[in-house]
Amino acid sequence: MEESENMTTSTHSTASHEVDETELLVVAVARLRASVMATTFGLAGGVGLFLATAWLVILGGEVVGPHLGLLNNYFPGYSVTWPGAFVGLFYGTLVGAAAGWILAFTYNRIADRPGSGAR
């Protein structure tokens, strides 16, 4: 008689334990705020491209930044010059913000899938 009572008790505690783990997992999986990710990645991309361009302009030389200058194929108006640094700031911010938003959106969609343990 005591054995059957122990088995019933252990079954109930296991079931409640699984529910607790699922609830903890839901709490532990954080959602990303797309606006914050877009702002962060945008600032990093814009400032990064501006600083890279400015660094090459300051170093100077006969041929300045031929590899970085290839970004002109994707970013019209960009060049490895001071005005190009500001154009790069704009494009870097735009591309960085888009990348950050897409990353957060994709992460949240995956985290919200049924069976992923999150809501």
Contacts in CASP RR format, 6 or more apart in sequence:
PFRMAT RR
TARGET T0000
AUTHOR 0000-0000-0000
METHOD contacts of the structure
MODEL  1
MEESENMTTSTHSTASHEVDETELLVVAVARLRASVMATTFGLAGGVGLF
LATAWLVILGGEVVGPHLGLLNNYFPGYSVTWPGAFVGLFYGTLVGAAAG
WILAFTYNRIADRPGSGAR
22 117 0 8 1.000
25 117 0 8 1.000
25 118 0 8 1.000
26 117 0 8 1.000
26 118 0 8 1.000
26 119 0 8 1.000
29 111 0 8 1.000
29 116 0 8 1.000
29 117 0 8 1.000
29 118 0 8 1.000
31 108 0 8 1.000
31 111 0 8 1.000
31 112 0 8 1.000
31 118 0 8 1.000
32 103 0 8 1.000
32 104 0 8 1.000
32 107 0 8 1.000
32 108 0 8 1.000
33 104 0 8 1.000
34 100 0 8 1.000
34 101 0 8 1.000
34 104 0 8 1.000
34 105 0 8 1.000
34 108 0 8 1.000
35 101 0 8 1.000
36 104 0 8 1.000
37 100 0 8 1.000
37 101 0 8 1.000
37 103 0 8 1.000
37 104 0 8 1.000
38 96 0 8 1.000
38 97 0 8 1.000
38 98 0 8 1.000
38 100 0 8 1.000
38 101 0 8 1.000
38 104 0 8 1.000
39 97 0 8 1.000
40 100 0 8 1.000
41 96 0 8 1.000
41 97 0 8 1.000
41 99 0 8 1.000
41 100 0 8 1.000
41 101 0 8 1.000
41 103 0 8 1.000
42 92 0 8 1.000
42 93 0 8 1.000
42 94 0 8 1.000
42 95 0 8 1.000
42 96 0 8 1.000
42 97 0 8 1.000
42 99 0 8 1.000
42 100 0 8 1.000
43 93 0 8 1.000
44 96 0 8 1.000
45 92 0 8 1.000
45 93 0 8 1.000
45 95 0 8 1.000
45 96 0 8 1.000
46 88 0 8 1.000
46 89 0 8 1.000
46 90 0 8 1.000
46 91 0 8 1.000
46 92 0 8 1.000
46 93 0 8 1.000
46 96 0 8 1.000
47 89 0 8 1.000
48 92 0 8 1.000
49 71 0 8 1.000
49 85 0 8 1.000
49 88 0 8 1.000
49 89 0 8 1.000
49 91 0 8 1.000
49 92 0 8 1.000
50 85 0 8 1.000
50 86 0 8 1.000
50 88 0 8 1.000
50 89 0 8 1.000
52 68 0 8 1.000
53 68 0 8 1.000
53 80 0 8 1.000
53 81 0 8 1.000
53 84 0 8 1.000
53 85 0 8 1.000
53 88 0 8 1.000
54 82 0 8 1.000
54 85 0 8 1.000
56 64 0 8 1.000
56 65 0 8 1.000
56 68 0 8 1.000
56 80 0 8 1.000
57 64 0 8 1.000
57 80 0 8 1.000
57 81 0 8 1.000
57 82 0 8 1.000
57 85 0 8 1.000
64 80 0 8 1.000
65 80 0 8 1.000
68 80 0 8 1.000
69 78 0 8 1.000
69 79 0 8 1.000
69 80 0 8 1.000
71 78 0 8 1.000
71 88 0 8 1.000
71 91 0 8 1.000
72 78 0 8 1.000
72 79 0 8 1.000
74 91 0 8 1.000
75 87 0 8 1.000
75 88 0 8 1.000
75 91 0 8 1.000
75 92 0 8 1.000
77 84 0 8 1.000
77 87 0 8 1.000
78 84 0 8 1.000
78 87 0 8 1.000
78 88 0 8 1.000
78 91 0 8 1.000
79 87 0 8 1.000
110 116 0 8 1.000
111 118 0 8 1.000
112 118 0 8 1.000
112 119 0 8 1.000
END
